[in-house]
Amino acid sequence: MKIFNGKVPFPTKDGTKMRDNAPFMAELSVLSRPGPENGHHKRKPGLLVDRNGNQFPIMVPEFEALQTFITGDTPGQTINGVWFFTKRNNTFGLKFFGVVLSTAEMATAPAKKPAKPKKPVKPVKKPTKKAPKKPAMVANAVKHNRFAICVDRSGSMGSIRASSVTRAVNAILNSVRTNAARTGQPTTVSILEFGAGGLQPAVKWVVAAEPAATVEPYQYCHGDGDTPLFECVGVAIDAMRHNVVDMEDPNTSFFVYAITDGQENASNPRFSPFKVNNTIRTVQATDRWTFAFQLPRTYLSEFTRLYSVPPGNVQGWVLTDDGVMAAGQSTAAGVGAFYGARMAGLTSTNTLYEQA
């Protein structure tokens, strides 16, 4: 057998290469975090199928950063082309992992036995299966909201006065508190800070799911280090999803907001941008989750291209004292529009900054 295990095109000893039109498909098992055993990565069985439909077993190494695109990213899904992307130092390398049979071995592979002709069977009408319905909102039921506010405290935020960031976040907090009371929608608030460096943890809980009416005014302090943006967002999502009662209640909505002056560059692999983006896409499909990001204007186009947050919920801000306070006011107005949408029967919004 010939083993292709490197960047494509990958030359073998006999000069053959994997080409862009490689006629293979692979059906893989669940890909998970690497677990070295005696210096080697774990491997899981997979299935290689050639153009004629012949099947050959393969062993696929497990890599945590292994990402599959082309037709989807669901583990176990059939991926046409067998293209795998793995992120290394913020660049993507194209790799193929698996065992490929040579042309001669394929030619000598045992052919499939022809299927026996089946006896004609009278058609039987099967009952149509209806797709399970999403839990419907109960008319006039109390609407609950769960907010998470993620604030960047990385070293680069030091160019902005702490008092300006404090005023911006408190403007958002006051809007949540005021609108929750005005509309009679019980709301809890969590505040998290993120910055990887020094003695502080990458993600720090400041407030953990407290009723909006009792949350004390926020006080920002400068930090240091890099920007674990997606780790903070992932931690907030996990904490909200841990509440089974909320997750099963169709009248409960979730709102995750993050503000940063930079780009993701320090999240724990468990909360890689790829993984957290998949989680965002999954929970947004319930139509009960709203995600809002305020980012440097130079990062907007890349962010909206790479990630699944609706463009109407992403806004650029000027990295100054006045800029951060304007960002806070803009989000505060968007929060008011969100509560109005909840009163109208909606459970999420994808036009937060368009309505504000």
N, C-alpha and C positions, 0 to 999 in steps of 0.2 A: 504494500500500500504506500501511496505517496501522501505525506502530511503537509498541508498548507497551513502555516502558522506564522504569519507576518504581514507586512504591508503589501497591499495589492498595487501593481502586479508583483507576484512573488515567484521568481525563477526557481525551478527545480533542477536537479542534477542533469536531467535529460533535456533541459532547455524549455520545457513547457511552462506556461504562465496561466494564472487566473485572469480572465479578461472581463471587460465590462458586461459582456453578454454571456457570462458563465451559466450553463444550462442546469443549474441545480436549485433545489429547494431544500429547506431543512425544517423539521418540526421538532422544537426543543422543549426540554423540561423547564421548570421554574428556575430562573437565574437568581442567585442570592449572593450575600456577602462572602468574600473569599475565606476559606479556612485552610491555611497551610498545614499539611501533614507531612512530617519528615522533609520539609523543604519544598514540597510540591503542592499545587493547588488541587482542591477537590475537583472531581469530574462527575458529570451526570450524563446518562445515556441520551442520545438523540437519534434521529433518523435522517439519512441522506437519500434523496430520490433523484435518479437521473432523468434525462429528457424522455426516455422510453417508459418511465414508471417503475423501473427496477429499484428495489429498496435495499439499503445497506446500513447497518448499525454504525454509529459513531459515538465517540466520547467527547463531550464538550466541557472545557474548563469553566469554572465559576469565577466570574469577576464582578465585584460589586458595581463598578462603573460601566459595566457592559450595557450599552444602550442600543435598542433596535428601532430603526425607523422604516421607511419604505411603505409597508402596508399597515403598520401598527406597532404598538409597544406592549401588548398584553403577553405575559409569559405563557408559553405553550402554543402561541398562535403560529400558523404557517407564514413564514417570511419569504417572499419571492426574491431571489437574487443573493440571499445570504450575505447581506451587508451589515457589518457591525461597526458602530462608532464608539470609541472609548476616549474620554477626555483626559488629556495629559498636559499640564501647564497651560491651561486655557486654549489649547489647540485640539483639533479633532484629527485622529489618525484612522485610516480605513483599514480594518483588519478582518481576516477570515479565520475562524477556528474550526477544526474538525478533521476528519479523515476522508480523503477522496480516493476512490479506486482508479487505477490506471485504465486506459482504453482496453487493454488486453484483458484485464480482470473483469471489466464490465461485460466484455464479449463472452467470457466463459462463465459468467454468473448464471445460476440456474434460472431458467425461464419459468414464468408462472404457469401453473396448470390451467388449461382452458376451463372456464366455468361450465357446469352441466346445464343443459337447457331446462328451464323451469316450466312446470306444467301451468297452463293458463288458469288463472284464478279469477273468479268473478269479482268485479270491483265492489268494495264495501265502503260505504260512506262513513267516514270517521267524524266524530263530533269536533267541531272547530274549537280549538283552544284559544281562549281570550287572554291577552297579556294582562298580568296583574296590574291593577290600578294603583297609582300613588295615593297615599293617605290624603283624603280631602280635608280642607279646612272646615272647621265647624262654624256655622253661621253665628255671629255675635259672640264667639268665644274670645277670651282674653288673649291678646297677642303679646308674646314675650320676645325680647331681643337680648342677644349676647354680643357685647362689643369687646374687641381686643385692639389696643393701640400700641403699635411697635415703634419705638423711637431710637434713632441712630445716636450712639454715643462714642463712635469711633474717633480716632485722633484727628481726622480731617475736619470734624465738626467744631474744633477749637477756634476756627476763624470766625465763628458766629457767637455772639454773647449768650451766655447761659440764660440771662433774663429774657432774651427774645424768644428762645426755644420754649421757655417756661410759659410765656404769654400765649404762644401759638397752641401748645398742647392744652392749656387750660381753656382756650376758646372752644376747642373741640369738645372737651369734657363738659363745659357749661352747656353747650348745645345739646349734648346727649341728655344731661340731667333735666334741662328745661323741657325738651320735647317729650321725654318719657313721662314727665308729670302732666304736661298739657294734653297728651293723647291717652293717658291712662294705660300705658304699655309698660309693665314691669321690665326693667332692664338691669343687667349686671355689666360691670366694666372691669376689664383687666388692662393693666399697663405693663409693658415689658420694654427693656432697654437692651440694645445689642452692640457689642464692640469686643473684638477678640484681641486681648493684650493685657499685660500687667497681671495683677492678682485677682481682678474681677472675672467672674465667669463670662463666657461668650454671650449668654442670655441671662439677664437678671430680671426677676419678678419684682415689680414695685407694688402693684396692686393685683390681687388674685380674685377675680369673679366676685366683687363686692357690689351691693346694690348701688345704682347710680346716685341715689339721693344721699348716700352716706360717704361717698368717696371724697377724701380731703383734697384740697388744691395740690396740683403737681408741682414739684420743684426739680428742675433739671440741673445736673452737674456734669461737667466735661469729663470724658474718659480718654481712652487711648486705644491703640491697636487698629486692626483691620475691620472689615465689614461683613459679618455673618448674617446678611439680610434674610436669606431663605431659611436658615436655622431658626431664627426668631419667629418667622411666619409659621414654620412647621411645628414648632413647640406650641404656639398659640392654637393652631388647628387641632393638634393632638389633645390638648387640654379640653377643648370644647367637645370634641367627639367622645371623650371619655364619659361624659354625662349621658347615659343611655336614655334617661327620661326625656331630655331635651331632643336628642336625635330622633326619637320616635314620635315627637309631638309636631304635627304639621303646622301648628300655630306659633312655633318658635323659629326665629330667624337669627342668622349669625352674620356678624360684620367684622372683618379683619382689615385694619388700616396700618400702613407703614409709611414712614417718611425717612429718607436718607439723602445724603449729599454725594454719594458715590455709587459704585457698582459692587455687586456680590463678589467676594474674594476670599472668604474665610470660613464657610460653613462646614460643620462636621459632615463626613460622607453620608451619615445616616439621613441628613437633611440636605442632600445635594440639590441644586436647582432642578435637575431632571426629576428627582423623586418628588419634591414638593410641588412642582408643576403638575405632575400626574395626579397628586392628591387634590390640588386646586380644581383640576378638570373634573375629577370624580365627584367632589362635593357640590360643585356648581351645577352638575347635572340634576341635582335634587330641586333646583330653583329656590333654595332657601339660604344660600350663602352669597354674600357680597364681599368682594375684595377691592380695596382701593390703595393705590400707590402714588406717592408724590416723590419724584426723582429729579436729578439734574436734567435740564432740557436737552443736553447733548446725549443723554442715554435713552430718551423716549422711544425713538424709532427702533433701536435694537431690542429694547425690552418688549415692546408690543409685538415685534416679529417673532421673538423666541418663546414667549410665555402666553398662557391662556387667559390672562386677565383682560376683560373687555376694554377697548381703547377709551371708551367713555368714562372709565373708572381710573384712568391713569393721567396724571397731570405733571407738567414740569414746573419747577420753581427756581427763582433766582437765588443764588447762594449768598445772601446777605442778611443782615438783621431785619431790614424791611421785607425782604423776600420771604423769610420764614414766617413772619407774622401774617403776611398776605396769604401764604399757604394755609395757615391755621384757620383764617377767616373763610377761605374758600371751602375747606373741608367742613367747617362748622355749618355753612350754608347748605352743603350737600347732605349733611346729617339731617337737617330740617326737612329737606325734600324727601329723604328716605322715610322719615316717620310719616310724612304725608302720603307716600305711596303705600305704606303699611295700612294706614287708615282706609285707603281705597281698595284694600284686599290683596295687594301684591305682597310677595314674600322676599323679594330681592330687587336689586336695580343694577343695570349695566350702563346707566347714563348719569352717574353721580355728579360729575363735574359739568355735564351739559345742562343739568337742571339748576345747578347752583347759580 
